[in-house]
Amino acid sequence: MSSVTYTDFIEAAKNFIEISNRCCDGWKFIEHDKDKCYLRKETFLNYKNGDYERLLKADYVIFYKESYCVPSFSFNVWNSAGMLLSLDDIRTMSLISINKKDFYSVVTQQEHPIFQRPYFIIHPCHTESVLAAFKDKSKNIIVTFLGLVCPLLNINLPLEYGM
């Protein structure tokens, strides 16, 4: 297995931000303190389900999970009334057809390690083994990681990140 060091994470994050800035994707590199840097994107989503359409606000955060030595993805999504969507609402938005049990084993709600308030977090337990398969082939481990997360959460990742 191959973990990602914090230095590798920061280097990949800064490179990721350069690409984000070039393609106007809206990600920001935030230095909370020396050991708590993270990537954040706040955006609006236009979610369609059949004839039903609604505007949602999303907050995406990629941070380094020290106990697993991997990047970790957290997020919250609110409806237009400002109500936080439930985990089941999030599951129905996924591009992947996934049952509740499997989805809930991957995405959980817990206190965010940086913000100390509830966020949905992609559980990092298998991230190391999945990223190990790509580590030597990936130009940017954050792009690779996000590419794996995007279909699960119906997130758009512009093609410019892969170039």
Sequence and secondary structure as in RCSB ss.txt:
>XXXX:A:sequence
MSSVTYTDFIEAAKNFIEISNRCCDGWKFIEHDKDKCYLRKETFLNYKNGDYERLLKADYVIFYKESYCVPSFSF
NVWNSAGMLLSLDDIRTMSLISINKKDFYSVVTQQEHPIFQRPYFIIHPCHTESVLAAFKDKSKNIIVTFLGLVC
PLLNINLPLEYGM
>XXXX:A:secstr
     HHHHHHHHHHHHHHHHHTT   EEEESSTT EEEEEEEEEEEEETTEEEEEEEEEEEEEETTTTEEEEEE
EEE TTS B  HHHHHHH SS   HHHHHHHEEEEE TTT SEEEEE GGGHHHHHHTTTTT S HHHHHHHHHH
HHHT    GGGG 
